[in-house]
């Protein structure tokens, strides 16, 4: 094995130093994505390094990498300016064909924390590449930049990874995962939004609003959706009990101004997510609806193409999908406070 023979395995939730990671996994010493590439230019393994931000950092940068429902949302390499799908970024999607291991680590403390010592990187586990797509973010100067967003599933069934056998372990785990979630395998394509209510608006203003929505707490987000429904003519709008809502976050009735559908019950699921919403979420919401009601999913992120097909499939109750750009535009139009 190339690297440090003294470190033969990585255990989930254990802490490691950056030297441990570099030496044992034979990866480079710079960047949030690090590769071990053979002489044949084929990837042997990748390492992703991410961080848990402080409350202040999360408020200042809501685009920080997040783990949502065992999905790691990860912004590609390149902190400033527009990102390209080149360099190490282009290596990530190659896992879809090669099944090489991707190790995930998350930092748990600053180098200034002397009590912690050098072992500051917690092993999340092996990762399965799900999809990537272009996205936009607001940088520290308030300018919009183009980035590449990556989504990984954390392979929770693997607790211990022996480095010398990491490829067969990764290959088997990914194959098993794809079989288990085979209905999601075709969800690699993300439908880019047509901007909806944000059409014609200043892109930076829309993205800044989306960033503010991403920065609020999940419960607060549900109440903001309630406020938006009230502002757009709905009546008897009520947020359901948090975490015991059966998939429904807000109930609302079409008001008198919506006379053709007056009194129609609309049941809304609010997802303050960075990772995309897929077909499963659409189908699950449809199954949770009260008879004769209409369903809507509102998210700060995007939808997979499979989700959009599921939402509009004939002979099924249609589900209205509102993406992050449309949502941000609505908040701007109606001048609703978010902070």
C-alpha positions, 0 to 999 in steps of 0.5 A: 500500500502506498502511504502510511502502513501504520494506519490501516483503516478508518472508523466512522466517527473517529478523529484523524489528523490531516497527516493521517489522511494524506499519508494513509490514503496517498492524496495531495496536501491542498484543497477540499477535494483530494485525489489519489490517481494512478500512473494510468490517470485513473482515480484510485480514491478521492477524499472530500473535506468539509466543515461544520460552520459556527452559527455566525458563519452559517448566517453569513454563508448559508451555502455551507456544505450540509448533511440533509437526510444522509445526503451531503451537499458539497460545493465544488473546488474553488472559493472565489469566482466562477467554478468550472467542471475541470480539475479535481471537480471533474473526477467526482462524477467518474465514480458513477462508472468506476465505483472507486471509494470517496472518503468523507471527513468533517472538521470538528474544531479549529487549529487554535483549539489546543485541547483538540490536538491535531486529530480534528477530522471526523470520518463520515464514512464512504460516499456514493456520488449521486449527481452534480449540477450548476448552481449559483451563490452570492460571494462575500462581496454580494456578487453572484458566482456560478458553482458546481454543486455535488450530492453524495449519499453517506453509505451508513452501513459501512462502519470500518474501512480497511484501506488496502481493501477499500475499492472492493468494499466501495464497489460492493456498497455502491452496487448494493445502494443502487439496487436498494434505491434503484428508483432513484438511479435515473435522478442524476439530471437536475431540471434548471428553473425557468426562474418563475416569479424571479423572471426579469429580476436582478439575479444578485437580488434574487440570490441574496433573498434565496440565501436569506431563506436558506439561513433561517431555521427550518421551523421559521421557514415553515412560518415564512411560507405561511406568511407568503400564503397569506400575502397571496390570498390564502385564508385559514392558513395554519402551520402543522405541529413540527415533526409530527405533521405526516409530511404536511407542513402548512394547510391553507384554503384558497380565499375569495379572490381565487373564486374559481377554486375558492375553499380548496384545501392546499397542503404544502410541504416546506423544504429548506434544503440545499440538496435537490428534491427528488421523485420520492419526496413528490410521491410521498407527499401525494400519499399524505394528502387529504382527499380532494386537496391539492399538494405543493412542495416549496424548496430553497433548492431544485428538483430532479427531472424525475421529480418534475415528471412524477409531479405532472404524470397523467392519471395522478393527482398533480403536485405543484413544485416551487423552486428556490428562485421562484420562491425568492422572487415571490418574497421580493414581489410581496416585500415580505420580511425574512430576517 
